[in-house]
Amino acid sequence: MHMISHKEFKQAALKNKEVRRLYDELGPEYEVISLLIRTRNQKNMSQAELAKKMGTKQSAISRFESGTYHPTMVFFYRLANALGAKLKVTVS
């Protein structure tokens, strides 16, 4: 059996128009998640520490970071505040 790398699999999968469309739709969501994970890591905060600062459970942070939780704007504002960041929403 020939094993392929994640990069090769992704390139092949994205040739499918429906897969590409869905991937593009999810892109901004995962960019936000990645940015917030990087910010949390740069501040040397664990998920549990962040959750405590937000007044929520560590499992909520874990679900958010894994992309299985669709947070409210209130969650985003509390998250930004706990990270010492500002949340700016723009519509174009």
Long-range contacts (C-beta under 8 A, 24 or more apart in sequence): 29-67, 30-67, 33-64, 33-65, 33-67, 36-64, 36-65, 36-79, 36-83, 37-65, 39-83, 39-85, 40-83, 43-83, 43-84, 45-83, 50-79, 50-82, 50-83, 53-82, 54-78, 54-79, 54-81, 54-82
